[in-house]
């Protein structure tokens, strides 16, 4: 029996450390929990101050700083500054160009994306025909430069009579390829048949002149017939291109002071006669022009003949290579002092200073 008790006690001794550790841990837990409860009670027992002022202040209300909204719930965003216009801008009455600082470009040339403009005194891009310095310029409706003639450089007016014909398009193609124009003195009775050709010539910048309706020699008819020949041709041309011719060439160059007054527009003769109507030879026509041409000349040819169209394919590029500007009769006249009605002109040389 004592031996059993001794064994039991030995076992208890071994368990005592564990027992004391458990008691200590339990005590710590109780202490911690009691601390939390006491803190929570103190917090709960403490009430917030509910006292409110019993008197209303007689002082004036504090002013709201300027710039703040009357309703504090509304959010006010600062206005964005208007963007400064820059570059080419289309306005109500035309195109304008603005520098980076918003200033308009005036009285200056400007090339934008390979297109040339001129902005005048009103800052708008020029349109139509304009004389700018020593240049006669043409601009389309958007203000883009389409042609420019230097009045100080030499120029020639090529003219073609008796057409239009099936060979006229060849001449037009050559002119356009060389950035050149000419004047076509058309026979009125042929206009409706070749209306598309007449329209194309006009659209390309060429001038359409009056060469009577039936190619009658005007010195052989009276006033009534002269005026009839001119007016019928004017109507035929206007029906196609929308405007009347402003220059005429009497068939054969036959005219008189009376005929000039009856016609009512400048009569255009010539300074170089190629005689292409007679020779029907391309080489002869080329020589007649290239061996004799001078500044201000008016060259006579006829677009009725294939040989003339062929000759033009050499004449036109060669003249431009020599530095000649190929212009219409009216352009040549404008660059050299102008024309008057009831007068005849065979050339427009540069005036000597």
C-alpha positions as CSV (number, residue, x, y, z in Angstrom):
1,X,0.0,0.0,0.0
2,X,2.6,2.6,0.9
3,X,4.4,1.6,-2.3
4,X,1.2,2.5,-4.3
5,X,0.9,5.8,-2.6
6,X,4.5,6.5,-3.3
7,X,4.0,5.8,-6.9
8,X,0.9,8.0,-7.0
9,X,2.8,10.9,-5.4
10,X,5.6,10.5,-7.9
11,X,3.1,10.8,-10.7
12,X,1.5,13.9,-9.1
13,X,4.9,15.6,-8.8
14,X,5.5,15.1,-12.4
15,X,2.1,16.8,-13.2
16,X,2.5,19.7,-10.8
17,X,4.4,21.9,-13.3
18,X,1.7,21.5,-15.8
19,X,-1.0,22.2,-13.2
20,X,0.7,25.4,-12.1
21,X,1.1,26.5,-15.7
22,X,-2.6,26.0,-16.4
23,X,-3.5,28.0,-13.3
24,X,-1.2,30.8,-14.3
25,X,-2.6,30.9,-17.9
26,X,-6.2,31.0,-16.6
27,X,-5.4,33.8,-14.2
28,X,-3.9,35.9,-17.0
29,X,-7.0,35.3,-19.2
30,X,-9.3,36.5,-16.4
31,X,-7.2,39.6,-15.8
32,X,-7.2,40.5,-19.5
33,X,-11.0,40.1,-19.9
34,X,-11.7,42.1,-16.8
35,X,-9.6,44.9,-18.1
36,X,-11.5,45.0,-21.4
37,X,-14.8,45.0,-19.7
38,X,-13.8,47.9,-17.5
39,X,-12.6,49.9,-20.4
40,X,-15.8,49.2,-22.4
41,X,-17.9,50.2,-19.4
42,X,-16.0,53.5,-19.0
43,X,-16.5,54.3,-22.7
44,X,-20.1,53.4,-22.6
45,X,-20.7,55.4,-19.4
46,X,-19.1,58.5,-20.9
47,X,-21.9,60.5,-22.8
48,X,-21.1,63.1,-25.4
49,X,-21.8,66.7,-24.6
50,X,-25.4,67.5,-25.7
51,X,-25.4,71.0,-24.6
52,X,-26.4,73.6,-27.2
53,X,-26.4,77.3,-27.0
54,X,-29.7,78.7,-25.8
55,X,-29.1,82.1,-27.2
56,X,-29.0,83.1,-30.9
57,X,-26.0,85.3,-31.8
58,X,-27.0,88.8,-32.8
59,X,-23.9,89.2,-34.9
60,X,-24.2,89.5,-38.7
61,X,-23.7,86.2,-40.6
62,X,-20.3,85.4,-41.9
63,X,-19.9,86.5,-45.5
64,X,-19.2,83.8,-48.1
65,X,-15.9,84.5,-49.9
66,X,-16.4,85.8,-53.4
67,X,-16.0,83.2,-56.1
68,X,-17.7,80.5,-54.2
69,X,-21.2,79.2,-55.2
70,X,-24.3,80.4,-53.3
71,X,-25.3,76.9,-52.9
72,X,-22.4,74.9,-51.4
73,X,-23.8,71.7,-52.9
74,X,-23.3,73.0,-56.4
75,X,-19.9,72.2,-58.0
76,X,-18.4,75.0,-60.1
77,X,-15.8,74.1,-62.7
78,X,-13.5,76.7,-64.1
79,X,-14.3,77.6,-67.7
80,X,-11.8,76.3,-70.3
81,X,-10.1,79.0,-72.3
82,X,-11.2,79.2,-75.9
83,X,-8.6,77.5,-78.2
84,X,-6.5,79.9,-80.3
85,X,-7.2,79.3,-84.0
86,X,-4.1,78.2,-85.9
87,X,-3.3,77.3,-89.5
88,X,-5.7,77.4,-92.5
89,X,-9.3,77.8,-91.4
90,X,-12.4,78.1,-93.5
91,X,-14.5,81.1,-92.4
92,X,-17.9,82.3,-93.4
93,X,-16.8,84.4,-96.3
94,X,-13.5,82.7,-97.2
95,X,-10.4,80.9,-96.0
96,X,-8.1,82.5,-93.4
97,X,-4.7,81.7,-92.1
98,X,-3.7,82.1,-88.4
99,X,-0.2,82.2,-86.9
100,X,0.5,80.3,-83.7
101,X,-0.3,83.3,-81.7
102,X,-3.7,83.7,-83.3
103,X,-2.8,86.6,-85.5
104,X,-4.1,86.6,-89.1
105,X,-1.8,86.4,-92.1
106,X,-2.3,89.4,-94.5
107,X,-0.7,90.5,-97.8
108,X,1.4,87.4,-98.0
109,X,1.8,84.2,-100.1
110,X,1.6,80.9,-98.2
111,X,2.1,77.4,-99.5
112,X,0.2,74.7,-97.5
113,X,0.5,71.0,-98.4
114,X,1.8,71.9,-101.9
115,X,-1.0,74.4,-102.5
116,X,-0.3,78.1,-102.8
117,X,-2.6,80.8,-101.5
118,X,-2.4,84.6,-101.2
119,X,-4.0,86.3,-98.2
120,X,-5.0,89.9,-99.0
121,X,-5.5,93.0,-96.9
122,X,-8.7,91.6,-95.4
123,X,-6.8,88.4,-94.4
124,X,-9.0,86.3,-96.7
125,X,-7.5,84.0,-99.3
126,X,-7.9,85.5,-102.8
127,X,-10.3,83.9,-105.3
128,X,-10.8,84.4,-109.0
129,X,-8.5,86.7,-111.0
130,X,-6.2,89.1,-109.2
131,X,-3.3,91.4,-110.0
132,X,-0.7,90.9,-107.3
133,X,2.4,92.9,-107.7
134,X,3.7,92.2,-111.2
135,X,1.7,88.9,-111.4
136,X,-1.6,88.2,-113.0
137,X,-3.0,85.4,-110.9
138,X,-5.9,82.9,-111.0
139,X,-7.3,81.3,-107.8
140,X,-10.1,78.7,-107.5
141,X,-13.1,79.0,-105.2
142,X,-11.1,77.6,-102.3
143,X,-8.3,80.2,-102.8
144,X,-5.8,77.8,-104.3
145,X,-3.5,79.3,-107.0
146,X,-4.1,77.7,-110.4
147,X,-2.1,79.9,-112.7
148,X,0.3,82.8,-112.4
149,X,1.6,85.0,-115.2
150,X,4.7,87.1,-114.7
151,X,4.1,90.4,-116.5
152,X,7.9,91.1,-116.6
153,X,8.6,87.9,-118.6
154,X,8.1,87.3,-122.3
155,X,4.8,85.9,-123.5
156,X,3.0,84.8,-126.7
157,X,-0.6,84.2,-127.6
158,X,-1.3,81.1,-129.8
159,X,-4.6,81.3,-131.6
160,X,-6.6,78.7,-133.5
161,X,-9.3,79.5,-136.0
162,X,-12.2,77.8,-137.7
163,X,-12.8,75.0,-135.1
164,X,-13.6,73.2,-133.1
165,X,-12.8,69.9,-134.7
166,X,-11.7,66.3,-133.9
167,X,-8.1,67.6,-133.7
168,X,-8.8,70.2,-131.1
169,X,-8.6,67.8,-128.1
170,X,-5.0,66.9,-129.1
171,X,-4.0,70.6,-128.9
172,X,-5.8,71.0,-125.6
173,X,-4.0,68.0,-124.1
174,X,-0.6,69.4,-125.2
175,X,-1.4,72.8,-123.7
176,X,-2.5,71.3,-120.4
177,X,0.6,69.1,-120.2
178,X,2.8,72.2,-120.6
179,X,0.7,74.4,-118.2
180,X,-0.2,76.7,-121.1
181,X,-3.4,78.1,-122.7
182,X,-4.5,79.5,-126.0
183,X,-7.4,81.3,-127.7
184,X,-9.8,79.5,-129.9
185,X,-11.7,81.6,-132.4
186,X,-14.7,79.3,-133.0
187,X,-17.1,79.2,-135.9
188,X,-20.6,79.5,-134.3
189,X,-22.2,76.8,-136.5
190,X,-19.7,74.2,-135.2
191,X,-20.1,74.9,-131.5
192,X,-23.1,72.7,-130.7
193,X,-21.5,69.8,-132.5
194,X,-18.3,70.1,-130.4
195,X,-19.8,71.5,-127.3
196,X,-17.9,69.2,-125.0
197,X,-14.6,70.3,-126.6
198,X,-15.5,74.0,-126.2
199,X,-16.4,73.4,-122.6
200,X,-13.1,71.6,-121.9
201,X,-11.1,74.3,-123.5
202,X,-12.8,76.9,-121.3
203,X,-12.4,74.8,-118.2
204,X,-8.7,74.4,-118.9
205,X,-8.3,78.2,-118.9
206,X,-8.3,78.8,-122.6
207,X,-10.2,81.7,-124.2
208,X,-13.1,81.2,-126.6
209,X,-13.3,84.0,-129.2
210,X,-15.9,84.8,-131.9
211,X,-15.1,83.9,-135.5
212,X,-18.6,84.6,-136.9
213,X,-21.3,82.0,-137.4
214,X,-20.7,80.9,-141.0
215,X,-17.2,82.2,-141.6
216,X,-18.4,85.0,-143.9
217,X,-16.0,87.7,-145.1
218,X,-17.5,90.7,-143.3
219,X,-16.3,93.3,-145.8
220,X,-18.7,91.7,-148.3
221,X,-21.9,92.0,-146.2
222,X,-23.8,94.8,-144.6
223,X,-24.2,96.0,-141.0
224,X,-27.2,93.7,-140.3
225,X,-25.5,90.6,-141.5
226,X,-22.3,91.5,-139.6
227,X,-24.2,91.9,-136.3
228,X,-26.2,88.7,-137.0
229,X,-23.0,86.7,-137.6
230,X,-21.5,88.0,-134.3
231,X,-24.6,87.7,-132.1
232,X,-25.5,84.2,-133.2
233,X,-22.0,83.0,-132.4
234,X,-22.1,84.8,-129.0
235,X,-25.4,83.0,-128.2
236,X,-24.0,79.6,-129.2
237,X,-20.9,80.0,-127.1
238,X,-22.8,81.4,-124.1
239,X,-25.1,78.4,-124.2
240,X,-22.1,76.1,-123.6
241,X,-19.8,78.0,-121.3
242,X,-22.2,80.5,-119.8
243,X,-20.5,83.8,-121.0
244,X,-20.2,85.7,-124.2
245,X,-16.9,86.0,-126.1
246,X,-15.2,89.3,-125.5
247,X,-12.9,89.2,-128.5
248,X,-13.5,88.4,-132.2
249,X,-11.5,87.7,-135.3
250,X,-12.9,88.6,-138.6
251,X,-12.5,85.8,-141.2
252,X,-9.5,86.4,-143.3
253,X,-8.6,89.4,-141.1
254,X,-10.9,91.5,-143.4
255,X,-12.3,94.4,-141.4
256,X,-13.0,98.2,-141.6
257,X,-13.7,101.0,-139.2
258,X,-17.5,100.4,-139.8
259,X,-17.2,96.7,-139.1
260,X,-15.2,97.4,-135.9
261,X,-17.9,99.7,-134.6
262,X,-20.7,97.2,-135.6
263,X,-19.0,94.3,-133.9
264,X,-18.7,96.1,-130.5
265,X,-15.6,94.3,-129.3
266,X,-11.8,94.3,-130.0
267,X,-10.9,92.7,-133.4
268,X,-7.8,90.5,-133.1
269,X,-5.6,90.0,-136.1
270,X,-2.1,88.4,-135.9
271,X,1.6,89.1,-136.3
272,X,2.7,85.5,-137.4
273,X,0.7,83.7,-140.1
274,X,1.8,80.1,-140.3
275,X,-0.2,79.5,-143.5
276,X,-1.0,76.0,-142.1
277,X,-4.3,76.1,-143.9
278,X,-2.3,76.2,-147.2
279,X,0.7,74.0,-146.5
280,X,-1.0,71.4,-144.4
281,X,2.5,70.5,-143.3
282,X,3.6,70.1,-139.7
283,X,7.3,71.0,-140.3
284,X,6.4,74.2,-142.2
285,X,4.1,75.3,-139.4
286,X,6.8,74.6,-136.8
287,X,9.3,76.7,-138.7
288,X,6.9,79.5,-139.2
289,X,6.5,79.9,-135.5
290,X,9.8,78.9,-134.0
291,X,12.0,80.8,-136.5
292,X,10.1,84.1,-136.1
293,X,8.4,84.3,-132.7
294,X,9.0,87.3,-130.5
295,X,7.7,88.6,-127.2
296,X,4.1,89.9,-127.6
297,X,3.3,88.0,-130.8
298,X,-0.1,86.7,-131.8
299,X,0.3,83.5,-133.8
300,X,-2.4,82.4,-136.3
301,X,-3.1,78.6,-136.8
302,X,-6.2,76.5,-137.5
303,X,-7.3,73.5,-135.5
304,X,-9.1,72.0,-138.4
305,X,-6.0,70.2,-139.6
306,X,-4.2,67.2,-138.2
307,X,-0.9,68.7,-139.3
308,X,-1.5,71.7,-137.1
309,X,-2.3,69.5,-134.1
310,X,0.9,67.6,-134.7
311,X,2.9,70.8,-135.1
312,X,1.5,72.1,-131.9
313,X,2.9,69.1,-130.0
314,X,6.4,70.5,-130.9
315,X,5.7,74.2,-130.9
316,X,4.1,74.4,-127.4
317,X,6.8,72.6,-125.3
318,X,9.6,74.3,-127.3
319,X,8.2,77.8,-126.6
320,X,7.9,77.1,-122.9
321,X,11.5,75.7,-122.9
322,X,12.6,79.0,-124.4
323,X,11.0,80.8,-121.5
324,X,7.8,82.0,-123.2
325,X,4.6,82.1,-121.3
326,X,1.7,80.9,-123.5
327,X,-1.3,83.1,-122.6
328,X,-4.7,84.0,-124.0
329,X,-5.2,87.1,-126.1
330,X,-7.0,88.9,-123.3
331,X,-4.2,88.0,-120.8
332,X,-1.5,89.3,-123.2
333,X,-3.4,92.5,-123.7
334,X,-4.0,93.0,-119.9
335,X,-0.3,92.5,-119.2
336,X,0.6,95.0,-121.9
337,X,-1.8,97.9,-121.4
338,X,-5.3,96.5,-122.3
339,X,-7.6,96.8,-125.3
340,X,-10.4,99.0,-126.4
341,X,-13.6,98.2,-128.2
342,X,-13.9,99.1,-131.9
343,X,-10.1,98.7,-132.2
344,X,-8.0,96.0,-133.9
345,X,-4.8,94.5,-132.6
346,X,-2.1,92.3,-134.2
347,X,0.4,92.1,-131.3
348,X,1.1,93.4,-127.8
349,X,4.9,94.1,-127.5
350,X,6.2,95.2,-124.1
351,X,6.2,99.0,-123.8
352,X,9.7,100.5,-123.8
353,X,10.5,102.4,-120.5
